[in-house]
Amino acid sequence: MNSLAHPQLHFTPVVKDPSGPRELVILGSTGSIGTQAIDVVLRNPDRFKVVALSAAGGQVELLAEQALRLGVHSVGVAREDAVPALREALAAKAQGRPLPQILAGPDAATELAAVECHSVLNGITGSIGLRPTLAALRAGRVLVLANKESLIVGGPLVKALARPGQIVPVDSEHTAIFQALTGGSRAEVRKLVVTASGGPFRGRTREQLAAVTPEDALAHPTWAMGPVITVNSATLVNKGLEVIEAHLLYDVPFDRIEVVVHPQSIVHSMVEFTDGSTLAQASPPDMRMPISLGLGWPDRVPDAAPGCDWTKAATWEFFPLDNEAFPAVELARTVGTLGGTAPAVFNAANEECVEAFLNGRLAFTAIVDTVAKVVAEHGTPASGTSLTVEDVLHAEDWARARATELAAG
């Protein structure tokens, strides 16, 4: 198996670990993953040093504070109109500290992904993270990947560049699989078992889901996430994306990747081996654990997050997935099998449908139904070695426009 992320195959990056702290670039620093990564870094200054940050540009005060506190040499913002406010915020907070250089525009994160460092954490949300992912891989950096969309929509492109072990996943599910795979050889793996919390609507029938409101969908029982990811958790589109991601990361066929509902979100995923043994990775739901493992791999970061409290009674439950009420996972398997630009169409159409749902223009159950229609209309996707970034972006543009048309009725 030619795994992109294999814990037993350690890729040696172009920039090796220095004698001091490991140098990092954090993309998407003001988002949930980015802020928690910075928390890990600040609590471990002997291990990590951030040399550059990037963000969309909507939170310039926070970005300026992060940049100055970490002492980075470069800051990137996707929105060029955010530069004046960022300069002002940096100047106001500097207090004699040196100011970083500012890169602005849609290519800022891509440029920073290739700067000299050991690892690049891609915490950008959405498929706009594809070019930075490719840039980091081309530059020989270890890619600490939280931006699942870049792997999903650009699978063949990413696989063509990534060397074994060059990608360390940050999704809690894939971190769990990553760790559990150390328990046996690749030939001994029978199946991957990806766990799902079930979101706020676990146990409801499709009929009961028809009247769900955005407020209902945003009330996730376990995780605090952004609105798009939270709705994806409610529809289980996120789990469909993770199934595609697991297939690409570990080269396990789709029929050997199973999804099981686990409401407590303590067991993050499992690997079943050919002798019938199943290894599970368990920890309380705290993203600082998988983030720290990604940043420090192959070493663990002590006290990155609290462990399980074994002095208290606890019950862990597991339920089969209701594919009739939540058809997104099976649709994702179909999309992943098609390959090429089909995953890009799936992801882009879903983002537009989620926005339409949040704005009251689309029913909850119509999100996945509409995505399925867009995927079906897309037909035979561009695939194989002929796939380009432009193919992916063109397919996304078409999917967004078509999903918007369908959502409008």
Beta strands, then each sheet from edge to edge (+ up, - down):
strand 1: 22-27
strand 2: 48-55
strand 3: 74-77
strand 4: 101-104
strand 5: 119-122
strand 6: 142-145
strand 7: 167-169
strand 8: 189-196
strand 9: 257-261
strand 10: 267-273
strand 11: 278-282
strand 12: 319-320
sheet 1: 4+ 3+ 2+ 1+ 5+ 6+ 7+
sheet 2: 11+ 10- 8+ 9+ 12-
end
